[in-house]
Amino acid sequence: MRPLRRTATAVAAASTMTLSLAACGALGVTGDSSEASPTKGNDITVGLLLPETANTRYDKFDYPIIRNKVQELTDKQGQVVYLNADADAKKQASQLQKMIDDQVDVILLDAVDAHAIAGGVQKAKDAGIPVIAYDRLAEGPIDAYVSFDNELVGEVQGRSLLEAMGEVDSSDKIVMMNGSLTDPNAKQFKAGALSELNGQVDVAKSYDTKDWKPENAEANMAQAIKAIGVNNIKGVYSANDGMAGGVIRALKAVGVTQLPPITGQDAELDGVQRIVAGEQYMSVYKSYPQEAESAAEMAVAKVQGHDIQFDSLTQDQVDSPTDQDIRALLVPVVALTQDNIKETVVADGIYQLSDICTAKYKAACAAIGLSK
């Protein structure tokens, strides 16, 4: 079963690898359908369950963006109750139960373990609380899903790695540092990357990195270096920026000064600075404002019975292992390299040049024309 089905619109966006920061679809649609569900007013409570803090995006971007958008949509009467599971699936299950007990109006769920949380999703459903899967596709009877086109993320990473490696043949060895097995996105990233890499290079070592932790990636990379030989590693596929940092530390620990091309994802500040310095080749920039604001729009529309608006936000479809034809929004992504830092994370207000070009990176920024 294919986990996602891109609509024609999503494919068109993906094929050009452009990024639209405007709201997707007909976000300006107002009013309810004639068969709208019973509505609530603006005094609503949105429960937000995020998975971990190792990736800085959740606290720095997702939560405040969702909170602010809910406030905007509800004339400052709605509230967001936020809990973070710190990569602990059992802790998240307890947090979900607390939100059910507290009778929040809707839950945005970014699952630590997409399979393990299914029972909790069913409990919410039984309690009449809609659950929208956010960023990761949770199992169970979710009402909708908003995330990025995850296979496209992997395709962009794999294609970028090949481009950075230049002339390659099937004997050139690479290492794959994939994400956590409990995260369904990691499987899709890997599948997308392998669709580009298979037959082009030799995936000499591949790791599914527990909890996405950089220190686990560093330990995995140290094993790969011993097994393959550091001089035989022509490139490294890293599924995100945090793990890319671990990979780089492992390579430097054995004296590597000319690093092979290394991919990433999330456009974390450290990752962007490594790109500026030439240590990391690329990251995948995903518009967190678009994803987070769309999730807030979905949550409010669902609770208030604005069915037309909700439908306009969820024109894609995905399948999970437990449910099919889940309404979804898949947001496009873009490859972030030295060439487009200004046009992406700076232009979108994620970082200022002063954030990136600190004293340590001032010369590197100047060398690539990244200055005021």
Secondary structure as the mmCIF struct_conf table of DSSP 4:
data_model
#
loop_
_struct_conf.conf_type_id
_struct_conf.id
_struct_conf.beg_label_comp_id
_struct_conf.beg_label_asym_id
_struct_conf.beg_label_seq_id
_struct_conf.end_label_comp_id
_struct_conf.end_label_asym_id
_struct_conf.end_label_seq_id
BEND BEND1 PRO A 3 PRO A 3
STRN STRN1 LEU A 4 ARG A 5
HELX_RH_AL_P HELX_RH_AL_P1 ALA A 8 THR A 16
TURN_TY1_P TURN_TY1_P1 MET A 17 MET A 17
BEND BEND2 ALA A 22 ALA A 22
HELX_LH_PP_P HELX_LH_PP_P1 ALA A 23 ALA A 23
BEND BEND3 CYS A 24 ALA A 26
TURN_TY1_P TURN_TY1_P2 LEU A 27 GLY A 28
BEND BEND4 GLY A 31 GLY A 31
TURN_TY1_P TURN_TY1_P3 SER A 34 GLU A 35
HELX_LH_PP_P HELX_LH_PP_P2 ALA A 36 THR A 39
BEND BEND5 ASN A 42 ASN A 42
STRN STRN2 THR A 45 LEU A 50
BEND BEND6 THR A 53 ASN A 55
TURN_TY1_P TURN_TY1_P4 THR A 56 THR A 56
HELX_RH_AL_P HELX_RH_AL_P2 ARG A 57 ARG A 57
HELX_RH_PI_P HELX_RH_PI_P1 TYR A 58 ASP A 62
HELX_RH_AL_P HELX_RH_AL_P3 TYR A 63 LEU A 73
TURN_TY1_P TURN_TY1_P5 THR A 74 LYS A 76
STRN STRN3 GLN A 79 ASN A 84
TURN_TY1_P TURN_TY1_P6 ASP A 86 ALA A 87
HELX_RH_AL_P HELX_RH_AL_P4 ALA A 89 ASP A 101
TURN_TY1_P TURN_TY1_P7 ASP A 102 GLN A 103
BEND BEND7 ASP A 105 ASP A 105
STRN STRN4 VAL A 106 LEU A 109
BEND BEND8 VAL A 112 ASP A 113
TURN_TY1_P TURN_TY1_P8 ALA A 114 ILE A 117
HELX_RH_AL_P HELX_RH_AL_P5 ALA A 118 ASP A 126
TURN_TY1_P TURN_TY1_P9 ALA A 127 GLY A 128
STRN STRN5 VAL A 131 TYR A 134
BEND BEND9 ASP A 135 ARG A 136
BEND BEND10 GLU A 139 PRO A 141
BEND BEND11 ASP A 143 ASP A 143
STRN STRN6 ALA A 144 PHE A 148
HELX_RH_AL_P HELX_RH_AL_P6 ASN A 150 MET A 165
BEND BEND12 GLU A 167 GLU A 167
TURN_TY1_P TURN_TY1_P10 SER A 170 SER A 171
STRN STRN7 LYS A 173 ASN A 178
TURN_TY1_P TURN_TY1_P11 LEU A 181 THR A 182
HELX_RH_AL_P HELX_RH_AL_P7 PRO A 184 LEU A 197
STRN STRN8 ASN A 198 ASN A 198
TURN_TY1_P TURN_TY1_P12 GLY A 199 GLN A 200
STRN STRN9 VAL A 201 VAL A 201
STRN STRN10 ASP A 202 ASP A 208
HELX_RH_3T_P HELX_RH_3T_P1 LYS A 210 TRP A 212
HELX_RH_AL_P HELX_RH_AL_P8 PRO A 214 ILE A 228
HELX_RH_3T_P HELX_RH_3T_P2 VAL A 230 ASN A 232
STRN STRN11 ILE A 233 SER A 238
BEND BEND13 ALA A 239 ASN A 240
HELX_RH_AL_P HELX_RH_AL_P9 ASP A 241 ALA A 253
TURN_TY1_P TURN_TY1_P13 VAL A 254 GLY A 255
BEND BEND14 GLN A 258 GLN A 258
HELX_LH_PP_P HELX_LH_PP_P3 LEU A 259 PRO A 261
STRN STRN12 ILE A 262 ILE A 262
BEND BEND15 ASP A 266 ASP A 266
HELX_RH_AL_P HELX_RH_AL_P10 LEU A 269 ALA A 277
TURN_TY1_P TURN_TY1_P14 GLY A 278 GLY A 278
BEND BEND16 GLU A 279 GLN A 280
STRN STRN13 SER A 283 LYS A 286
HELX_RH_AL_P HELX_RH_AL_P11 TYR A 288 GLN A 304
TURN_TY1_P TURN_TY1_P15 GLY A 305 GLY A 305
HELX_RH_AL_P HELX_RH_AL_P12 ASP A 307 LEU A 313
STRN STRN14 ASP A 316 VAL A 318
BEND BEND17 PRO A 321 THR A 322
BEND BEND18 GLN A 324 ASP A 325
STRN STRN15 ILE A 326 VAL A 331
STRN STRN16 VAL A 333 LEU A 336
HELX_RH_3T_P HELX_RH_3T_P3 GLN A 338 ASN A 340
TURN_TY1_P TURN_TY1_P16 ILE A 341 ILE A 341
HELX_RH_PI_P HELX_RH_PI_P2 LYS A 342 VAL A 346
TURN_TY1_P TURN_TY1_P17 ALA A 347 GLY A 349
BEND BEND19 ILE A 350 ILE A 350
HELX_RH_AL_P HELX_RH_AL_P13 LEU A 353 ILE A 356
BEND BEND20 CYS A 357 CYS A 357
HELX_RH_3T_P HELX_RH_3T_P4 ALA A 359 TYR A 361
HELX_RH_AL_P HELX_RH_AL_P14 LYS A 362 ALA A 367
TURN_TY1_P TURN_TY1_P18 ILE A 368 GLY A 369
#
